[in-house]
Amino acid sequence: MPTTQIFAASTLYGVATLAAALDSGCFPTADRRLLLISNNAPAPEVSPSLDTMPGFELLRGRFDGVLSWNDTIAPFHPGGWSPRPDDVPLWERQLRVLWDLGDDRIELALESIQVNPAQAVAQLFPDAPITVYADGLMTYGPTRNKLDPLIGSRVRRVLHLDLVPELRPLLLGEFGVPSETVPTAAFVQTVGELAAAETELGLPSEGEPPALLLGQYLSALSILTPAQEEELHLRMLRGAAARGHRRIVFKPHPSAPPAWSQALEAEAVTLDVQLTFLERPLMAEVLYERLSPALVVGCFSTALLTASAFYGIAVARVGTELLLDRIAPYQNSNRVPVTIADAMLPPLEGEAHPAVDLPELLRAVGYAMQPELRPDLRGAAERYLSASLNTHTWRYFKRRRLTALALPGAIPSQLGFIPRNATVRRVARRVRRLTPRRA
């Protein structure tokens, strides 16, 4: 029976990762390989499609065909549509005809398996084995939602870039899914292909290597207000200038409002630095190849780790302390990337903090985020909190969360006698009996 592999992707970073994995032999041979692209932007009708991005044409040669998920399910949005269970057989038959799959055996490679469109695609091919490939630093955290066992049990592996060599992903650990790394050299070579073909940067090529600032659009996730995010970008600019960088390139998030550039331009004049905005939607890694920046500054972008681990470029983080405090609820999957950036990377401002045991820290954070999905991590969380909770590591936890889970640190050490005191417990029970209940 012929085998068709379907690779779903929503970003050029994801396609580059898949290309590197294919070049490295991470996937078995197949009769056909199809790339299923999805535009998950809030308004995909007015957002550029993945197949129009600079460099896409260089990557599509790894695949025998390109399909559009948006076109397939139109007028529905990829992030909000999934099939009704009773309709799955009808949809599968329809897709086999529409995509010319016939009776082929299907294998899937999906990103962000916890949400649509990956879940929808997995549901529509209920017999297909699944490879989950990583969407950046979130892979090192626990699965963000409880996954249907009919999907989770079909996942054969988590394929990821080796961004933090001493870490192993917590993603899908509740199903015992093993992890496998994409060779770094293959990914760097793939990026090199994209960089060699990029001739329209429009940036000064002479002079000292610039500092590169990576903008993020955190206000869209309701993590920061627009004013706070604008101030975060200004801190990046001021910090780079304070380190002596006179040439600075700002790579804005594609969805960021243009008005933010005005404040940065005004601040650049005040600081007497040459500030250039990158208007083309390029991967940060392509800029590393073309610009060879002296410093990369960001908040918790995965690109900070690729700069440091893959290209040996100096990096600095900014704003992680604020985000650790602001991210809510505690289970928010952005917590793990922020924690990794804060614990691993040097700050742009001030002194570096003491080193932490990152694998043990993330096991504790992972349990606190998803105790029902990963009860196996409770012992590791208790050991870490009992031995390593101090004035610095408190930033990674919330006392209310520790209290809800009855973990060490929930009660200040000076009050630790209370749960063991019979008189205090007796008084507490009496107060509860006497306190009138609200309707």
N, C-alpha and C positions, 0 to 999 in steps of 0.2 A: 504494500500500500504506500503511495507517495506521501511524503511528509512536507508540510508547509509550516514554516515558522513565521509568526506574526510578532513584530516588535513595536510596541506602543511608546510614543514619545511626545512630549509637549514643549521641550526646550532644545536648543542647539547643544547645550551641555549634555543633555541626555543622549542625543544622537551621536555626539562625539564619543561618549562613554561606550555606547553600543558598538560603534565602529572599531574602537580600540579592542573591545572584547572579541569581536569577530576576527580581527587581524591576528589576535593571539591564540585563536583556536579554543576560546572559552565555550563556544557552542558547537554541538555536533553538526555533521554535514546534514543538509536537507535538500530536497528537490527544488524548493522555492523559499525565498526570504522576502517578506513583505513588511514595509514600514508603515505603520498606522499613525498618522500625525493628528494631534488634537490642539486646538486653540482654546485654552481655558480662561482667557482674559474675561473680565466682567462684561465687556461688550465686544465679543469676537468679530462682529460685523465691521467694526471700525479699527480693529487692531491687526497689525501685519501677521500673516500666517507664517508658520515655521518654515514652509518651503520657499518663502521669499527672503529669508534671512541671509545676510552675507556669509558665504561659505557652505551653505546647504548643498549646493550642486556638487561640491567636491566630496561630500559624504554619501550622497544618494547612490553612488555607484556600488556600494556594498550590498545593495538590496535589488531585488528583481522587479520591484514595483512599489509605488507610494499610494497609500489610501488616505482618505480624509474622514475622520470620525465625525467632524462637524457636519459634513455633507450627508453622511449616512443617516444621522438621527435628526437632521433639520426638520422643524424649526426649534428643536429643544436644545438647551445648553448642556455641554458635556459634563459640567459639574453638578447638574441637578437632575439628570435623567438616568434611570435604570429600568430594566424590563420588569413587568409584573411576572411573578413565577409561572403563572399559567401560560404566558406568552413566549417563554423561552424557546420551546421547540419550534414555534413559528418563526421567531427571529433568527434562530440558527439556520433554518432552511433558507430563509431569505438572504442571509449574509453569504451562505455558501454559493448561492446563485449570483448575487450581486458582485462578489469578489472572485468569482470563478474558482472556488475551492473544491468543488465536486465532492468526492468522498474522501479527500485527503485526511491523513492524521494531522491534527493541529497541535502545535507547541506554542506557548505564549511567553513573551518577555514583557513584564509590566513594571511601571514605576508607581510609587504611592498607592500600594495595594489597599490601603485602608479606606480610600475614598473613590468616588467616580472621577474620571471614566474607567479607571482600571478595574474596579469592582464590576461594573456593567459588562465589560469585555470578558472578564472571567466567568460571569454568570452565563453568557451567551454561548460559551464553548465549555460545557460542564465536564467533558471528559479530557480536556487538555491539561497536560502537566504545565506548571508555571515556574518560571524563573523571575524573581523579583530583583530588579537592579536598582542601585541606590540613588536616592535624590539628595545627595550631599550629607551634611553632618547629622541630619535627623535620623539616619540609619543607625547611629550609635545609641539612640534612645529606644524606649519600649514602643510597641505597637500602640498607636494613639487611640484606636477604637477596638472593641471586641469584634473579631473577624469570624464570619460564618465558617464553621468547621468544614463545610463542603468546598470552601475556597482555600482556607488555611492548610488543610491536609493535602492539598495538591501542590503546594509550593515545595520545590525540590531544593532550592538554595537561595541565598541572598548574595548577589554579585555586587561588589562595591570597589571603589577606588580606595587605595590604602592611604587615606588622609592622615590618620593617626596610627602609626604602626603598632603601638602597644595596646590598642583597643580592638575589641571584637564587638560587632553589632549586637544590640539587645533586640533589634527588630525581629519579630516572629519567633523569639525564643520560646514562647509558650507552646509552639508546635514542634520544637526541637529542630528547627530548620538550620542547617549548617551555613556558614558564610564562606565566600571565596573571593579573592581579590583579583581585580583586573591589573595586569602588569603596568606599573607606572611608565616604563619606557614606551609602551605601545600608546598610552594616552598622550604622552609628550610628543611622540612622533605624529600622531593624528593632529594635534594642535599646530605642530610645525607646518603641516600641509596647508592648514587654513591661514596661518600667518604669512606664508610665502606668497599666497595668492592675494593678500590684502594690500592694495596699492592706493587706497583712498582715505587714509587716516586724516589727512589735513592737519597734522600736528608738526610743530617744529622738530627737525631732525638733528639740529646742531646744538652744541652747548652741553652743559652738565646733564646727567640723567635726571629726569623729573621724579617728583613724588606723585604717586597715583592714589587718588581718593575714591573709594567705592561707596556710592550712595545707595541707600536702601529706602524702601517706601513703607516704613513701619506704621505710619498713621493710617494707612489703608487697612491694616490688620487690627486697628484700634489698640495698639500697644502704646503708642505715643500720640500726642496731639500734633497737628501740623506745625505749630509754633515750636514745640519741643524737638521735632525732627529737624526743623530748619536750624535750630541752635546746635544740634548734634553735628550737622554738616559744617557749621561755622567753627565749632571746636576742632574738627579735623583740619580745616584750613589753618587756623591759628597755631595748632600744635605742630603741623608740618613746617610752617614758617619759623616757629620758635626753634626748631631743630636746624635751621639754616638753609632750608630748601627754598630756592628762589623761582624755580620752574615747577609748577604744579598742574596736574591734569585731573579733572573731575569727571568721573564716569557716573552719570545719573542713572537712577532706576528708570526703565522705559516708561513707567506709569507716573512718574513724579511730575508735579505741576511746574510749568515753566517759570512761575513767579519766584521759585526758590533760587534760581540762578541770579536774580537781581541782587539779593542780599549778599551772595557770595562774591559777585563782581565788585560791589561796593566795599566789602571787607578786604578784597585783594588789593584795591587801590590804597586803602589805609595801611596795609601791611607792606606795600611796595613789592609785591610778588607778581610774577607773570602767570596768570590763571587761564587755562584753556579748557573748554567744555568739549567732551567727546559726544558728537551728535549721532554717530553710527551705532546701531545696536550690536556691538561686537562682544564676544566672550572676553572676560577679563584675562584669560590665559593667552589669548591672541595678543593682547597688549603687552603681556610679559615678554613674549617673543620679540615683538617689534620695538618696544620702547626701552626694554631693560631698565625698569624703574629702580631708583635707589631705595625707595621705601614704598610700601603699600599700606594704606590706612583704611580701616573699616570698622564696622561694629561686630557682627558675628557672621559675616558672609563666608560661605564655603570657599570662596576665592582667596581668602586670607590663608587658608590652610594649603591650597594648591601652590600659592606663591612661596610659602615657607618650605613645604615638604618636597615639592617637585622642582622648583626653580632656584631654591636657595636665596630668595630675596628677603631682605629685612622687612618685617611687618610690625604693625602696632594696632592695638584695639582702642576704641574709645566708646564710652557710654554703656558698657556692659553692667556696671553696678546699678545704674538707673533701671535698665531693662530687667535685671534679676528681681528688682523690687516691684516693677510695674506689670510684668507678665502675669496674666490671670486667665483662667484659674491655674492652680499649680500644675494641673495635668497638661497645660498647653505645650504642644510638641516643640515649640521654639525654645523651650527651656533648656533642652540638651545642647543645641548649638551655642546658645549664649553661655552656658556653663563651660563648655569646652574652650570657647574663645577666651573667657575670663580666666580660666585656670591655666591655660597653656601659653597664651601670647602676652608679650610685654605691653604695658600701657603706653599710650602716647604721652600722657601727662603723669607726672609724679613718679614714685618709686615702684619697682616691681614687688609684688607680694610674695610671701613664702610659697615654696613648691608644695603641691598636694599630690597624693596618690590618686591619679586620675581614674584608673580602672575601678578602684574601690569607691571613689566618690560617685562615679556614674552608676554603679550598682545601687548605691544608697538612694540617689536621686531617682533612678528608674523605678525602684520599689515604691518610693513615696508618690510618684506620679501615677503608677498603675498597679496598686497592690492586689487587685483582684485578678489581673491578667498574669502577674509575675509573683505569686506568693513564694516561689522558690528563692527569691532575692531577699526575703525578710531577714534571714540570719546575717547576710552580708551587710544589710542596712543597720542592724542593731550593733554589729561589731564596729562599723565605721563610726556611727554616732557616739558610741560609748567611749571610743578611744581618740577620735579626731575632731570632735566638735569644739571649736574655739572661736575667738573673736573674728577670725578671718573666714573660716568655713561656714559660719552662720549665714552668710549671704546666699548660700545655695539652698537654704531650707526656710520654711515658715513654721513658727511655733504652733500656729493653729493646725497646720497639716500634721505635724508630729503628734500633737495632742489627739487628733481624730484617729490616728493610727496606733496610739499608745506606744510610741517609739521613744527611745532615750532622747532627752533634751526637751521633752514636752513640758516638764516642770523644772523651773530653775533649781540648781543644785542646793541652794540654801533652804528650799522648801520641800526637798525630797523626802523629809520625814512624814509629810502629811498623809500620803496614801497608806503608810504603815501604822499610823496612830489610831488605836481603837476608839479613843474618846472623840477625836475629830470626826471619824467616820460616823459615830453614833449621833453627834450633833448635826451633821450634814443630813442624815436620814430624817431626823426630827424636823429640820427646817423644810425639807421637801414635802413632808406630810402636812405641815401647817400652811404651806404656801398655796393659795387658791389657784386652781388651774384656769387658764384662759379658754374661752369658748372657741 
